[in-house]
Every structure is written in structure tokens, then in C-alpha cells.
Amino acid sequence: MNNRIIHSAVLGAMFLAAGIEPSTAHAGACPADKTGVNVRPMDSTPAKDVTDNVLASIDVSKEPAKIDGRLFRLRRLEIQPGGVVPWHSHGNRPAIIYVVQGDVVEYSSSCSVPIEHKAGDATPELSATSHWWKNTGKTKAILLSADLLPVDAKDPHTM
């Protein structure tokens, strides 16, 4: 048996022992056959039962990276059951979301099906990303969001 087959068998056994079903889709990602451009229209559901706290920010124009006009910031979002982070775009603000606690569903313009995110998932939000999130679970979801916010953003809590 070659090392690749042994490695796959060991990983499969580890996932099953941990109660995790292996899947062909990456956790927290849109299935490849469901992606596209603007396959989901904009949604007007307003923000509901979500708090957004900026934990820290750095003016990266003053750091060796020298990214003018941007703040690198870290936020903590808490979404209560049934809560909503409203539709927003990342056209000018890349981000990475990390799910600390709970489950949350993302409705993205680039995916025709809802994307489930669970505790431990991290997902990039790139320039093509426009989406909204909803906590469809029974417990509070906690997300950490790291992004490059334009310094001239009118609202420091830009989702």
C-alpha cells in the first residue's frame, strides 16, 4: 500500500472516531457545483440581534506593510438565535471570519445554496463577496472578523 492510501485511511478513521463525516466539500465553503456570479440576489433583511464590538485596530500605513488608507481591525460579533448580519459587500474590504462558537448560515451572491459555518471554521471574504449571515441555531454564535477597513469609512462598525 502506498503512503497516500495509508494517509487517507488514517485520516478517515480519525474523522469517524471524532464523529466527523468526511465530505468532498470544504467545511464552510460553497460546493463547487453551486458557485457562480450573482447567483443569489441582494437581500434586504435588516440587522437583527447582532452586536459588533471593535476589539483592536492598527493604522497599517504606519507599519512596515505601508498600506495607505487602511485600518487592520479585529471585531467580535455576537449573533443571537434568529439574529441577522445584513447584506453587505467586501468589494473594497477583504476580511477573514472565524467562528468561535455556535452555527451560522451565510447567504452569498456567489453560491446558490446556503453555506453552513460551525465553530472552528474560518472563511475568507474577498472582493467578489456580497452576502448576509443568519444564526439559525438555538445558541448564540460568536464570530471574530479581521478586515482591512478603509480609514475614511463612515461607520466604524461596517459589517
TISEMI-878285 format. One line per field, with one value per residue: residue number from 1; residue in one letter; x negated, y negated, z negated of N, C-alpha, C in turn. Coordinates in steps of 0.05 Angstrom, whole numbers, plus 32768, in hexadecimal, padded with zeros to 4 digits. Example, Ala and Ser with C-alpha at 12.3 -4.5 7.8 and 13.67 -1.06 7.14 Angstrom:
BEGIN
n [1,2];
res [a,s];
nc1 [7EF8,7EFF];
nc2 [8072,802D];
nc3 [7F64,7F72];
cac1 [7F0A,7EEF];
cac2 [805A,8015];
cac3 [7F64,7F71];
cc1 [7EF8,7EFE];
cc2 [8042,7FFF];
cc3 [7F64,7F63];
This chain:
BEGIN
n [1,2,3,4,5,6,7,8,9,10,11,12,13,14,15,16,17,18,19,20,21,22,23,24,25,26,27,28,29,30,31,32,33,34,35,36,37,38,39,40,41,42,43,44,45,46,47,48,49,50,51,52,53,54,55,56,57,58,59,60,61,62,63,64,65,66,67,68,69,70,71,72,73,74,75,76,77,78,79,80,81,82,83,84,85,86,87,88,89,90,91,92,93,94,95,96,97,98,99,100,101,102,103,104,105,106,107,108,109,110,111,112,113,114,115,116,117,118,119,120,121,122,123,124,125,126,127,128,129,130,131,132,133,134,135,136,137,138,139,140,141,142,143,144,145,146,147,148,149,150,151,152,153,154,155,156,157,158,159];
res [m,n,n,r,i,i,h,s,a,v,l,g,a,m,f,l,a,a,g,i,e,p,s,t,a,h,a,g,a,c,p,a,d,k,t,g,v,n,v,r,p,m,d,s,t,p,a,k,d,v,t,d,n,v,l,a,s,i,d,v,s,k,e,p,a,k,i,d,g,r,l,f,r,l,r,r,l,e,i,q,p,g,g,v,v,p,w,h,s,h,g,n,r,p,a,i,i,y,v,v,q,g,d,v,v,e,y,s,s,s,c,s,v,p,i,e,h,k,a,g,d,a,t,p,e,l,s,a,t,s,h,w,w,k,n,t,g,k,t,k,a,i,l,l,s,a,d,l,l,p,v,d,a,k,d,p,h,t,m];
nc1 [7FEF,7FF5,7FDA,7FFF,8032,8032,802F,8060,8084,8078,8084,80BB,80CE,80C2,80E4,8117,8114,8116,8148,8152,816A,8149,8145,814F,8151,8133,8132,8160,8161,8177,8195,8173,8192,81BA,81AC,81A6,81AE,81D1,81FD,8221,8251,824C,825E,828F,8296,8296,8263,8262,8264,822C,81EB,81B2,8172,8138,80FA,80C3,8097,8069,8044,802F,8010,7FE8,7FC7,7F95,7FAC,7FC5,7FFA,801F,8055,8074,808F,807D,80A6,80C5,8100,8136,816E,81AE,81E4,8225,8253,827A,8269,824D,8219,8217,821E,81E3,81A7,8166,8147,8121,8106,80E4,80EA,80E5,810A,8114,8133,8143,8167,81A4,81D3,81DB,81FB,81EA,81FE,81ED,81DB,81C0,81CC,81FC,8216,8223,81ED,81D0,81B1,8188,8172,812D,8124,8105,810A,80FC,810B,8111,8105,812E,8157,8198,81C9,81F5,8201,821E,8232,8247,824A,8254,8237,820D,81E4,819F,8172,8131,8116,80E7,80D0,80BF,80CC,80E1,80C5,80E4,8118,815C,8178,8161,8170,8179,8195];
nc2 [8018,7FD3,7F95,7F6B,7F83,7F9C,7F6E,7F54,7F7B,7F7C,7F46,7F47,7F6D,7F51,7F24,7F3E,7F56,7F29,7F19,7EFC,7EF3,7F01,7ED7,7EC3,7E8D,7E51,7E3F,7E0E,7DF6,7DE5,7E17,7E2F,7E37,7E13,7DDF,7D9C,7D5E,7D2A,7D4C,7D4C,7D1E,7CDB,7CD1,7CB4,7CBA,7C9E,7C8B,7CB2,7CC2,7CC4,7CB6,7C8C,7C84,7C5E,7C77,7C6C,7C42,7C31,7BFF,7C0C,7BEF,7BD9,7C01,7C33,7C4C,7C24,7C17,7BEA,7BC1,7BE8,7C0E,7C43,7C6D,7C8E,7CAE,7CC2,7CE6,7CF3,7D1D,7D26,7D5E,7D63,7D32,7D00,7CED,7CB9,7CB4,7CA7,7C8E,7CA3,7C89,7C61,7C6E,7C9D,7CD7,7D06,7D37,7D57,7D8C,7D8F,7DA4,7DC9,7DCF,7DB6,7D9C,7D8C,7D62,7D5A,7D32,7D4D,7D82,7DB4,7DD1,7DD2,7DC7,7DEC,7DDC,7DF0,7DF3,7DE9,7DE5,7DBF,7D8A,7D69,7D27,7D0B,7CDA,7CE6,7CF4,7CED,7CED,7D0A,7D1C,7D4D,7D63,7DA0,7DC4,7DDD,7DC5,7D8E,7D72,7D66,7D3E,7D2E,7CF9,7CE4,7CAE,7C81,7C45,7C0A,7BCC,7B9F,7BB0,7BA8,7BBE,7BDD,7C0F,7C2B,7C62];
nc3 [8000,8010,7FF5,7FF9,7FFB,7FC9,7FA8,7FB5,7FA2,7F6C,7F5D,7F6A,7F44,7F15,7F19,7F19,7EE6,7EC7,7ECF,7EFD,7F3C,7F77,7FB1,7FF6,7FFF,7FE8,7FA4,7F91,7FC3,8005,802D,8066,8095,808E,8092,80AD,80D1,80B4,80A6,807F,806B,8050,800C,7FE2,7FAB,7F6B,7F3A,7EFE,7EBB,7EB3,7E9C,7EA2,7E94,7E96,7E8A,7E8F,7EB5,7EEA,7F09,7F44,7F68,7F4D,7F3F,7F51,7F7D,7F99,7FAF,7FC9,7FB2,7F97,7F61,7F39,7F1B,7EE3,7ED2,7EA7,7EB0,7E99,7EA2,7E96,7E8E,7EC8,7ED7,7F04,7F31,7F5B,7FA4,7FC7,7FE8,7FFC,801F,801B,7FEE,7FD5,7FAB,7F74,7F56,7F18,7EF8,7EB7,7E93,7E95,7ECC,7F0D,7F47,7F89,7FBE,7FFC,8034,805A,8057,8060,8039,7FF2,7FC5,7F93,7F55,7F21,7EDC,7ED8,7F0F,7F42,7F70,7FAD,7FC3,7FFD,8033,8057,8038,8021,7FF1,7FBD,7F79,7F4D,7F0D,7F04,7EDE,7E99,7E72,7E5D,7E8F,7E98,7EB8,7ED2,7EF5,7F22,7F46,7F7D,7F77,7F99,7F88,7F8D,7F86,7F78,7F4E,7F15,7F08,7F35,7F56];
cac1 [8000,7FE4,7FDE,8017,8049,8031,8035,807D,8092,8074,8095,80D8,80D3,80C1,80FD,812D,8112,811D,8164,8153,816E,813A,8156,813F,8151,8123,8144,8165,815D,818C,818F,8169,81A6,81CF,81A1,81AB,81AE,81EC,8211,8234,8255,824A,8274,8293,829B,8286,8254,8273,8258,820F,81DA,8199,815F,811D,80E8,80AA,8091,804E,8041,8019,7FFF,7FD2,7FB9,7F84,7FBC,7FCB,8013,802B,8072,8081,808D,8080,80B6,80D0,811A,8145,818B,81BF,81FD,8238,8264,828B,825C,8244,8205,8224,8210,81CD,8194,814A,813B,810A,80FE,80E0,80ED,80E5,811C,810F,814A,8139,817C,81BE,81D7,81E6,81FF,81E3,820C,81DA,81E2,81B1,81D3,8219,8221,8219,81D3,81D0,8198,8189,815B,8113,8122,80FB,8111,80F4,811F,8101,8112,8146,816B,81AF,81D8,8200,81FE,8234,822F,825F,8248,8262,8225,81FF,81CC,818A,815F,811C,8113,80CF,80D2,80B0,80E1,80D8,80C4,80FA,8132,816E,8182,814C,817B,8180,8195];
cac2 [8000,7FBB,7F83,7F5B,7F93,7F9F,7F54,7F50,7F8E,7F72,7F2E,7F4F,7F7A,7F3C,7F15,7F4E,7F5A,7F10,7F14,7EE9,7F00,7EF5,7ECF,7EB9,7E70,7E46,7E35,7DF2,7DEC,7DEB,7E2E,7E26,7E37,7E00,7DC4,7D8C,7D41,7D20,7D62,7D46,7D01,7CCC,7CD5,7C9C,7CBF,7C8B,7C96,7CBA,7CD1,7CC7,7CA1,7C8A,7C75,7C5D,7C7E,7C5E,7C3B,7C27,7BEF,7C1A,7BDD,7BD2,7C1A,7C3A,7C54,7C0B,7C17,7BD0,7BBE,7C00,7C17,7C60,7C6D,7CA7,7CAA,7CD9,7CE4,7D06,7D1E,7D36,7D70,7D54,7D18,7CFC,7CD9,7CB2,7CB6,7C94,7C95,7CA1,7C7E,7C4F,7C73,7CB9,7CDF,7D22,7D3D,7D70,7D92,7D97,7DB3,7DCB,7DD4,7D9F,7DA2,7D76,7D61,7D4C,7D2C,7D60,7D9E,7DB7,7DDE,7DC7,7DD3,7DEF,7DD8,7DFA,7DEC,7DF2,7DDE,7DA5,7D86,7D4F,7D16,7CFD,7CC4,7CEF,7CFD,7CDE,7D02,7D04,7D33,7D51,7D78,7DB1,7DD7,7DD7,7DB7,7D76,7D76,7D52,7D3D,7D1A,7CEE,7CD4,7CA3,7C69,7C30,7BF0,7BB8,7B8B,7BBD,7B96,7BCD,7BEF,7C2A,7C36,7C7F];
cac3 [8000,8010,7FDE,7FFE,7FF3,7FAC,7F9D,7FB8,7F91,7F50,7F5A,7F6A,7F2B,7F01,7F1C,7F10,7EC9,7EBB,7ED6,7F13,7F56,7F8C,7FC8,800C,7FFD,7FD2,7F8F,7F93,7FDE,8019,803E,8080,80A9,8087,8093,80C5,80CD,80AE,80A7,8069,806C,8037,7FF9,7FD2,7F8F,7F5B,7F23,7EE8,7EA4,7EB7,7E90,7EB0,7E84,7E9F,7E74,7E93,7ED1,7EF0,7F21,7F52,7F77,7F3B,7F3A,7F68,7F94,7FA7,7FBE,7FC4,7FB1,7F8C,7F46,7F35,7F02,7ED9,7EC5,7E9C,7EB6,7E8B,7EB0,7E86,7E9F,7ED9,7EDE,7F20,7F3A,7F74,7FBE,7FCA,7FFC,7FF5,8037,8015,7FD3,7FD0,7F8F,7F6D,7F40,7F09,7EE7,7E9D,7E85,7EA2,7EE9,7F1C,7F64,7F9B,7FD7,800C,8050,806B,8051,8063,8021,7FD9,7FBC,7F75,7F48,7F06,7ECB,7EE3,7F2B,7F4A,7F8C,7FB9,7FD0,8011,8041,8065,8024,8017,7FE3,7FA3,7F67,7F3A,7EF9,7F05,7EC7,7E80,7E5F,7E67,7EA0,7E94,7ECF,7ED3,7F10,7F27,7F61,7F84,7F7A,7FA2,7F72,7F90,7F83,7F68,7F36,7F0C,7F05,7F50,7F56];
cc1 [7FEE,7FEC,7FF7,8030,804A,8039,8053,808C,808F,8085,80B2,80DF,80D4,80DB,8115,812C,811A,813A,8167,8156,815C,814C,8144,813F,8141,8137,8147,8161,8174,8184,8188,817F,81BD,81C5,81A8,81AA,81CB,8202,8226,8238,8250,8262,8277,829A,828A,8276,8267,8262,823A,8200,81BF,8186,8143,810A,80CD,80A8,8075,8050,8029,8008,7FE6,7FC1,7FA8,7F94,7FC3,7FE4,8022,804A,8081,807B,808F,808E,80C0,80EA,8125,8162,8199,81DB,820F,8247,8278,8280,8250,822E,820F,8211,81FB,81B9,8178,813A,8122,80FF,80FB,80E1,80E9,80F7,8114,8127,813F,814D,8195,81BC,81E3,81E7,81FA,81F3,81FC,81E3,81D5,81B7,81F2,8226,8215,81FF,81D3,81B4,819B,8171,8142,810F,8116,8101,8108,810C,8110,8112,812C,815C,817F,81C1,81E6,81FF,8216,822C,8249,825F,8258,8251,8218,81E7,81B9,8176,814A,8118,80FA,80D2,80C0,80C4,80D5,80DA,80DC,8116,8143,8177,816C,8156,8185,817F,8184];
cc2 [7FE7,7FA8,7F72,7F6A,7F97,7F85,7F4F,7F62,7F85,7F59,7F35,7F5B,7F65,7F2C,7F25,7F52,7F40,7F08,7F00,7EF9,7EF3,7EED,7EC4,7E9A,7E67,7E3B,7E17,7DE6,7DF4,7E04,7E24,7E24,7E23,7DE3,7DB6,7D6E,7D38,7D35,7D5F,7D28,7CF5,7CD0,7CBD,7CA1,7CAD,7C9A,7C9C,7CCA,7CD8,7CB0,7CA3,7C79,7C76,7C62,7C70,7C56,7C2F,7C17,7BFB,7C08,7BD6,7BEA,7C20,7C42,7C3C,7C0D,7BFE,7BD1,7BD6,7C03,7C36,7C62,7C89,7CA0,7CC5,7CD4,7CFA,7D05,7D31,7D49,7D5F,7D39,7D18,7CE7,7CD2,7CB4,7CA0,7C9F,7C93,7C97,7C6E,7C56,7C92,7CBF,7CFD,7D25,7D57,7D74,7D9E,7DAA,7DB3,7DD1,7DBC,7DA6,7D88,7D78,7D4F,7D48,7D40,7D7D,7DA1,7DC6,7DD0,7DD6,7DD4,7DEC,7DE1,7DF1,7DF9,7DED,7DC2,7DA2,7D6A,7D41,7D04,7CE8,7CCD,7CF6,7CE7,7CF3,7CF8,7D1E,7D34,7D67,7D88,7DC6,7DCE,7DC9,7DA0,7D7F,7D5F,7D54,7D28,7D12,7CDD,7CC9,7C8B,7C54,7C16,7BDC,7BA5,7B98,7BAC,7BA4,7BE0,7C0C,7C36,7C54,7C88];
cc3 [8000,7FFA,7FE1,7FF4,7FD5,7F9E,7F9E,7FA5,7F73,7F4B,7F58,7F4F,7F14,7F01,7F11,7EF1,7EBA,7EC0,7EEC,7F2D,7F6B,7FA3,7FDE,800C,7FE5,7FBE,7F92,7FAE,7FF0,8029,805A,8095,80A4,8089,80AD,80BE,80CA,80B2,8091,8069,8050,8026,7FE7,7FB5,7F7E,7F45,7F0C,7ED4,7EA9,7EAA,7E9E,7EA0,7E90,7E88,7E76,7EB0,7ED3,7F09,7F30,7F64,7F67,7F34,7F53,7F81,7FA6,7FBA,7FB8,7FC4,7FA5,7F6F,7F46,7F1B,7EFC,7ECA,7EBA,7EA1,7EA6,7E99,7EA0,7E99,7EAE,7EE2,7EFA,7F22,7F56,7F8D,7FBF,7FDE,7FF1,800D,8032,7FF9,7FCE,7FB2,7F8D,7F55,7F33,7EF6,7ECD,7E90,7E96,7EBF,7EF5,7F39,7F74,7FB5,7FEA,8029,8063,8066,8051,804B,8008,7FD1,7F9E,7F6B,7F2B,7EF6,7ED6,7F00,7F2E,7F68,7F96,7FC5,7FE3,8020,804F,8052,801D,800A,7FCA,7F93,7F54,7F26,7EF9,7EEF,7EAF,7E6B,7E6D,7E78,7E9A,7EAB,7EC9,7EF0,7F11,7F43,7F64,7F8B,7F85,7F8C,7F74,7F8F,7F70,7F4E,7F2D,7F08,7F1F,7F4F,7F6D];
